[in-house]
Amino acid sequence: MTGALPLKAKSVFILDDRLSTIKVLQRKFEELGADVAYAESLSAAKAILRKDRSFDTIVSDFSLGRKLYEKHKTFHGLWFVA
């Protein structure tokens, strides 16, 4: 990859119950320069988001993301992308 990394200094949180999906997304976001954290379950996601709300974006599978959003709507301005 040449030039500036478009997501340098950005943080992405991935929520998916399939580790294979997480790993593909993680690799792609890291190639673009993002810092990536992830969870494989709703309970793990809640624990991480309670401790760290500094993510720029949350990427989730539809089902888990919807459940997280319905319970919490936002985590201080985070947008959900499913």
Buried (B, 14 or more C-beta within 10 A) or exposed (E): EEEEEEBEEBBBBBBBBEEEBBEEBBEEBBEBBBBBBBBBEBEEBBEBBEEEEEBBBBBBBEEBBEBBBEEBEEBEEBEBEB
